[in-house]
Amino acid sequence: MRTRMQTLFVIYDEGMEADITAIIEQGMVVPRYTRIDNVIGARMAEREAATGYVADRRNRMIVAVAEEPVIAQIAKGMRALRRRRKHGLRAFVVGLKEVI
């Protein structure tokens, strides 16, 4: 039986690059992924209710496609990093129907 493939999207503050790269490279036997630089992010802030947004932030995004166990291991590392840092990181795991 073939293992299911998944896609992991990780959006993070560029200052977290070393932490993010370490988690991905530890989790993937052959690290292959796409990194997109200069992703602009804005966040809602309670204290900025009058304007709605605080200053834009510089983010990066990684898109990785791998077998489900590999993505699960990387996601576990991302959850731990998010608990430690409290902000600056969001990750999404999406099922993959087909790779072309």
C-alpha positions as CSV (number, residue, x, y, z in Angstrom):
1,M,0.0,0.0,0.0
2,R,1.3,3.4,-0.9
3,T,1.8,6.1,1.8
4,R,-0.3,9.2,1.4
5,M,1.4,12.4,0.5
6,Q,0.7,15.7,2.2
7,T,1.6,19.3,1.7
8,L,3.0,21.4,4.6
9,F,2.7,25.2,4.4
10,V,4.7,27.1,6.9
11,I,4.5,30.9,7.3
12,Y,7.0,32.4,9.7
13,D,8.9,35.5,10.7
14,E,12.2,35.7,8.9
15,G,14.0,35.9,12.2
16,M,13.1,32.3,12.8
17,E,14.8,31.0,9.7
18,A,17.5,28.9,11.6
19,D,14.9,27.2,13.8
20,I,12.5,26.4,10.9
21,T,15.3,25.1,8.7
22,A,16.6,22.9,11.5
23,I,13.2,21.3,12.0
24,I,12.6,20.6,8.3
25,E,16.1,19.3,7.6
26,Q,15.9,17.0,10.7
27,G,12.5,15.7,9.6
28,M,13.2,15.1,5.9
29,V,15.6,12.4,4.8
30,V,16.4,14.4,1.6
31,P,15.3,18.0,2.3
32,R,13.5,19.3,-0.7
33,Y,11.1,22.2,-0.4
34,T,10.3,25.6,-1.8
35,R,11.0,28.7,0.2
36,I,9.4,32.0,-0.7
37,D,11.0,35.1,0.6
38,N,9.5,38.6,1.2
39,V,6.1,37.4,2.2
40,I,4.3,40.4,3.8
41,G,2.2,39.7,6.8
42,A,-0.1,41.9,8.9
43,R,-1.7,40.9,12.1
44,M,-4.8,42.2,13.9
45,A,-4.0,43.8,17.3
46,E,-6.3,44.4,20.2
47,R,-4.5,47.6,21.1
48,E,-4.8,48.9,17.6
49,A,-8.6,48.5,17.4
50,A,-8.9,52.0,15.9
51,T,-6.8,51.2,12.9
52,G,-7.2,47.5,12.8
53,Y,-3.7,46.6,11.9
54,V,-0.1,47.0,13.1
55,A,2.9,47.4,10.9
56,D,3.5,44.8,8.2
57,R,6.1,42.2,9.0
58,R,8.6,40.4,6.8
59,N,7.8,36.7,6.6
60,R,8.9,33.7,4.7
61,M,6.9,30.7,3.5
62,I,7.9,27.1,2.9
63,V,5.9,24.6,0.9
64,A,7.0,21.0,1.4
65,V,5.5,17.9,-0.1
66,A,6.3,14.6,1.5
67,E,4.8,11.3,2.8
68,E,2.4,11.6,5.7
69,P,4.9,10.3,8.4
70,V,7.5,12.8,7.3
71,I,5.1,15.8,7.4
72,A,3.8,14.5,10.8
73,Q,7.3,14.6,12.2
74,I,8.0,18.1,10.9
75,A,4.6,19.3,12.2
76,K,5.4,18.0,15.6
77,G,8.6,20.1,15.6
78,M,6.7,23.2,14.4
79,R,4.1,22.8,17.3
80,A,6.9,22.6,19.8
81,L,8.6,25.8,18.4
82,R,5.2,27.6,18.3
83,R,4.7,26.8,22.0
84,R,8.2,28.1,22.9
85,R,8.0,31.3,20.7
86,K,4.3,32.1,21.2
87,H,4.0,33.9,17.8
88,G,5.7,34.4,14.4
89,L,4.7,30.9,13.1
90,R,1.7,29.3,11.4
91,A,1.7,26.0,9.7
92,F,-1.0,24.1,7.7
93,V,-1.1,20.5,6.6
94,V,-3.2,19.7,3.6
95,G,-3.9,16.4,1.9
96,L,-2.4,15.9,-1.5
97,K,-4.4,14.4,-4.3
98,E,-1.9,14.5,-7.1
99,V,1.7,15.5,-8.0
100,I,2.3,16.6,-11.5
